[in-house]
Amino acid sequence: MMQEGDLVHIPQDVELWCETDKGMRIRRTERPTVGVYLGGANHIYQVYANGHEWKLKRRDAYPLERPCSLD
């Protein structure tokens, strides 16, 4: 279960979109990137990535695992 503030991996060629005053803004990731999970409903996540808030399909975002402790 994702929690606000979790880091997510967003692969290359994923469609991101956001609503603006002038309509819908759509981008595709040119390379894999990391985003911050802000929330989600149904099959849509909202993330902060590349300096903007975006929406993307849940299936296109993967939680980054916490590193293993060497204790």
N, C-alpha and C positions, 0 to 999 in steps of 0.2 A: 504494500500500500504506500503510495507516494504521499509525502508531507510537504507543505509549503517550505521552500528553501532547499529541498533536495536537488542535487545536481543530476542532469539527464544528458545522455549521449544522443546527439541527433546526427544520423548518418548523412552522407553526401546525397544530393538529389532529392531531398525531402521538401515537399511544398509547405510553406509557411504563409499565413495570411493574417491581416488585421484590418479592422474597419477604420476608416478615416472620414473626415467631413466631406471628402470628395468621392467616396465610394470605397471599394475594396482594394487593398494593396496586397499583391501576391509576390512572393519570392521563392526561389528554390535554393537550397544550400549548395554551394559550389564545392565544399569539402566538409568532412565531418567536423562537428562543432559541439561545444558544451553549452548547455543552457541551465537556467535556474527554474525549477518548477514553481509556478505561482498558484495553480489551482486547476480544476477540471470538472467537467460534467459529461456524463454519458461517454462518448468515444472521442472527446476533444480535450486536449490539454492546453493550458495557457502557460507560456514560458517567457523568460527574459533571455534573449540571446542577441549577440551582435548589436548591442545598444538599444534594442527595441523590445516591446512586448509583442509576442506573436501567438497565434493559435496553430495547432497542428494535430493530426490524427494521433490518437493514443498509440496505435500500432507502430508509429514511426519514432517513438522516443523510448529510450531504454535507461533505467536507473543506473547510475554509476555505483559500483560496489565500494564499500568502505575497505581500505587496505587491511590486510591481515596483521595482527599484532604478533611480534616475535617473542612475547613473554613466555 
